[in-house]
């Protein structure tokens, strides 16, 4: 895996349900390296701290491999890296293979895979189409958030190298599908509940399905 683009966002005013708000989802490529800090990416915009940023969502990664799929669905958009609000666009990132809890060297930072991105209305606003939320869920390749175990700098071209594979075989895609499925696979559910790389609050919520 390799970093293809580093992306930052400026505060952008939007209107949703007749109410004005601000979002950081409008991210665009920058030529400078990014510093991955413990709760966010230095210099980035994180407005809604309840749902973005923090230890388990310090940085968001999305795969270049999925851009072609979305470009075909939305050919009229002004395409560039960062379209999904990701800080790092990574070549070769595969949610069906990458495990929650695995650790990677990313530039000079040490990071851990934590959880997939769950889409909200702001993604729909950026794409000009709220139906993308269901499409994004159905497609099953949501990108992943990471926890920053050791802060560091990431540049374009840096590899994302596996340091330690998670003992749990729970993949980002398996957990993503679990979240949105009406009937919960009990084996996957137990793997998620026991996986300490996931936030405790999220694991506690899942127990009602066990």
PLY file of the C-alpha trace (Angstrom):
ply
format ascii 1.0
element vertex 210
property float x
property float y
property float z
element edge 209
property int vertex1
property int vertex2
end_header
0.00 0.00 0.00
1.19 3.50 -0.78
0.02 7.06 -0.08
-1.07 8.71 -3.33
-2.48 11.96 -1.94
-2.42 13.96 1.30
-5.59 16.01 1.78
-6.76 18.80 4.07
-10.06 20.66 4.39
-11.04 24.25 5.11
-14.23 25.06 7.06
-17.06 25.14 4.51
-20.52 26.56 5.19
-23.45 24.39 4.09
-27.23 24.41 4.58
-29.07 21.28 5.69
-32.78 21.19 6.55
-32.86 24.98 6.33
-30.13 25.29 8.94
-26.66 26.65 8.30
-23.74 24.59 9.54
-20.05 24.07 8.82
-18.22 20.98 7.60
-14.68 19.80 6.97
-15.63 17.15 4.39
-14.43 19.32 1.49
-10.84 18.11 1.46
-8.38 18.72 -1.37
-4.83 17.56 -2.15
-1.92 19.47 -0.63
1.76 19.30 -1.54
2.94 19.29 2.06
3.30 16.28 4.39
0.61 15.71 7.02
1.35 15.42 10.72
-0.79 12.71 12.29
-1.49 13.69 15.89
-3.24 11.62 18.53
-6.73 13.06 17.95
-6.64 14.60 14.48
-4.50 15.62 11.52
-2.64 18.83 12.22
-4.02 21.71 10.16
-7.20 19.87 9.17
-10.77 20.99 9.86
-12.80 18.89 12.29
-16.08 20.62 13.13
-18.27 17.90 14.63
-16.09 16.45 17.36
-18.88 14.12 18.47
-18.64 12.12 15.25
-15.21 13.00 13.85
-11.69 13.20 15.21
-10.67 11.78 18.56
-8.50 8.80 19.44
-10.41 6.24 17.34
-11.01 8.56 14.36
-7.82 10.58 14.25
-7.31 10.17 10.51
-9.42 8.79 7.66
-8.04 6.67 4.80
-9.77 5.87 1.51
-8.56 3.67 -1.33
-7.66 4.88 -4.82
-8.92 1.50 -6.02
-12.55 2.56 -5.52
-12.42 5.92 -7.27
-13.13 4.38 -10.69
-16.37 2.84 -9.44
-17.66 6.17 -8.14
-16.49 8.18 -11.14
-18.67 6.00 -13.34
-21.68 6.70 -11.11
-21.01 10.43 -10.84
-19.18 11.40 -14.06
-20.20 15.08 -13.95
-18.49 15.89 -10.65
-15.21 17.79 -10.51
-13.09 14.84 -9.42
-9.94 15.02 -7.34
-8.41 13.06 -4.47
-10.09 13.82 -1.14
-13.62 13.55 -2.59
-14.73 11.26 0.23
-13.33 13.49 2.96
-10.25 11.34 3.43
-6.99 12.76 4.76
-4.96 10.07 3.02
-5.77 8.49 -0.32
-4.03 5.12 -0.30
-3.31 2.81 -3.24
-4.03 -0.88 -2.57
-6.04 -0.46 0.62
-8.55 -3.34 0.64
-11.20 -3.31 3.36
-12.01 -6.98 2.71
-8.46 -7.92 3.77
-7.31 -5.31 6.26
-8.01 -6.28 9.88
-9.31 -4.12 12.69
-6.54 -3.93 15.28
-3.61 -4.41 12.90
-0.78 -1.89 13.22
1.08 -0.23 10.36
4.02 2.06 9.81
2.77 5.07 7.87
5.51 7.57 7.19
7.10 8.16 10.58
3.82 7.41 12.41
2.70 4.12 13.92
-1.04 3.60 13.43
-3.74 1.05 14.19
-6.82 0.19 12.13
-9.93 1.04 14.16
-13.23 1.28 12.31
-14.90 1.94 8.95
-16.42 5.26 7.99
-20.22 5.40 8.39
-21.63 7.86 5.84
-23.75 10.85 6.86
-25.67 13.56 5.01
-22.51 15.62 4.52
-21.19 13.06 2.04
-24.49 13.47 0.19
-24.03 17.23 0.15
-20.54 16.97 -1.31
-21.82 14.63 -4.03
-25.02 16.62 -4.55
-27.08 13.47 -4.05
-28.26 11.99 -0.76
-28.88 8.60 -2.42
-25.11 8.09 -2.32
-25.48 7.13 1.36
-27.29 3.89 0.53
-24.99 3.31 -2.45
-21.97 3.80 -0.18
-23.33 1.30 2.35
-24.21 -1.27 -0.31
-20.83 -1.00 -2.06
-19.05 -2.19 1.09
-15.73 -0.36 0.69
-15.97 2.52 3.17
-12.32 3.27 3.88
-11.04 3.13 7.43
-10.21 5.33 10.38
-6.94 4.86 12.23
-5.68 5.40 15.76
-2.31 7.14 16.05
-0.15 5.08 18.40
2.95 7.15 17.66
2.44 10.59 16.06
4.43 11.28 12.92
4.59 12.75 9.44
3.18 11.21 6.26
4.13 12.28 2.73
2.96 11.39 -0.77
4.70 8.19 -1.85
5.14 6.80 1.66
4.38 3.07 1.99
1.86 1.74 4.48
3.69 -1.26 5.90
2.26 -3.93 8.18
3.98 -4.04 11.56
1.74 -6.49 13.42
-1.34 -8.32 12.16
-4.32 -8.33 14.51
-4.95 -11.66 16.19
-8.61 -11.15 15.38
-9.54 -11.96 11.79
-12.28 -9.30 11.82
-11.87 -7.18 8.69
-13.02 -3.60 8.18
-15.53 -4.81 5.59
-16.94 -7.53 7.85
-17.53 -5.03 10.63
-19.02 -2.50 8.21
-21.49 -5.06 6.89
-22.31 -6.09 10.45
-23.23 -2.53 11.39
-25.77 -2.18 8.60
-27.20 -5.70 8.40
-30.63 -6.30 9.92
-29.70 -9.85 10.85
-26.39 -9.90 12.71
-23.94 -12.71 12.02
-23.27 -13.97 15.54
-19.70 -15.10 14.85
-18.76 -11.69 13.43
-20.68 -9.99 16.24
-18.63 -11.79 18.89
-15.38 -10.92 17.11
-16.40 -7.27 17.14
-17.46 -7.24 20.79
-14.10 -8.77 21.80
-11.95 -6.54 19.58
-10.38 -3.89 21.82
-9.27 -1.79 18.83
-12.91 -0.75 18.49
-14.27 1.97 20.83
-15.77 0.54 24.02
-19.02 2.47 23.51
-19.49 0.89 20.08
-18.79 -2.60 21.42
-21.25 -2.11 24.29
-23.96 -1.10 21.81
-23.41 -4.28 19.84
-24.04 -6.49 22.88
-27.80 -5.97 22.55
-27.63 -8.04 19.35
-25.83 -10.96 20.97
0 1
1 2
2 3
3 4
4 5
5 6
6 7
7 8
8 9
9 10
10 11
11 12
12 13
13 14
14 15
15 16
16 17
17 18
18 19
19 20
20 21
21 22
22 23
23 24
24 25
25 26
26 27
27 28
28 29
29 30
30 31
31 32
32 33
33 34
34 35
35 36
36 37
37 38
38 39
39 40
40 41
41 42
42 43
43 44
44 45
45 46
46 47
47 48
48 49
49 50
50 51
51 52
52 53
53 54
54 55
55 56
56 57
57 58
58 59
59 60
60 61
61 62
62 63
63 64
64 65
65 66
66 67
67 68
68 69
69 70
70 71
71 72
72 73
73 74
74 75
75 76
76 77
77 78
78 79
79 80
80 81
81 82
82 83
83 84
84 85
85 86
86 87
87 88
88 89
89 90
90 91
91 92
92 93
93 94
94 95
95 96
96 97
97 98
98 99
99 100
100 101
101 102
102 103
103 104
104 105
105 106
106 107
107 108
108 109
109 110
110 111
111 112
112 113
113 114
114 115
115 116
116 117
117 118
118 119
119 120
120 121
121 122
122 123
123 124
124 125
125 126
126 127
127 128
128 129
129 130
130 131
131 132
132 133
133 134
134 135
135 136
136 137
137 138
138 139
139 140
140 141
141 142
142 143
143 144
144 145
145 146
146 147
147 148
148 149
149 150
150 151
151 152
152 153
153 154
154 155
155 156
156 157
157 158
158 159
159 160
160 161
161 162
162 163
163 164
164 165
165 166
166 167
167 168
168 169
169 170
170 171
171 172
172 173
173 174
174 175
175 176
176 177
177 178
178 179
179 180
180 181
181 182
182 183
183 184
184 185
185 186
186 187
187 188
188 189
189 190
190 191
191 192
192 193
193 194
194 195
195 196
196 197
197 198
198 199
199 200
200 201
201 202
202 203
203 204
204 205
205 206
206 207
207 208
208 209
